[in-house]
Amino acid sequence: MTNEHDGHRIRMRQRAEETNLAGFQPHEVLELILMETIPRRDVNPLAHILLSHFGNSFASVLDAKKEQLMEVPGIGEATAQHIAGLRDIFAYYQKDRWGEKPCLPTYGAAGKYCTSLFGRQREESLKMVCLDAQFNVLATETLSHGTLDETQLYTRQVVECAIRHNAHSVILTHNHPGGAVMPSQADMDTTQVVENALKLIEVRLLDHFIVAGEQYRSVKMVIRDLEKEKAELVAEKKGK
């Protein structure tokens, strides 16, 4: 025997299958997730409560720890575990899609690959991607944990890593768990120091990406834009 909630669930699942979630609101996607562990109950109100509790952000709900989710009335341990595990599954999927030696010939490909390296990681870390002449990934290593202000990056580490993997070029990337992708002055200073050191061994620093969730930003592009603005200001003053 089915009830009105069963009918609603059937319709929601059919619609999701037919549209690939196109047109779905955040609370509706959360409903689909909640249906997996909460049977025969209207989960629409609970989906709205979850969104409200975590700042009306679907991503923030999936980023939450199990203990944080269980603070929400109506969310039991099984449901909290299910939701908390989804982000790890998505991150594993993204990483696996790239394969063992992905090719990163473009800015977009490199940025997306860097986002796949961090998953749900909550502490800041700095990673280095070594590439061959065709921009295929040779190796990826974690160089340090903690913010660049707190953990000193030894240029020697970068140079040794590049030599060890016979890299033609490298990409630096580190995450900002707080959510801001704008590089700090320390990020920009580190980028320039590393770039100069690598030039001495004829290895090119392609970029340094800041990653926050699924967002990324090029430190080298920010430096380039700042230098351009500075040059324009100098030219403007000279013209007066």
Beta strands, then each sheet from edge to edge (+ up, - down):
strand 1: 125-131
strand 2: 137-145
strand 3: 169-175
strand 4: 204-212
strand 5: 215-218
sheet 1: 2+ 1- 3+ 4+ 5-
end
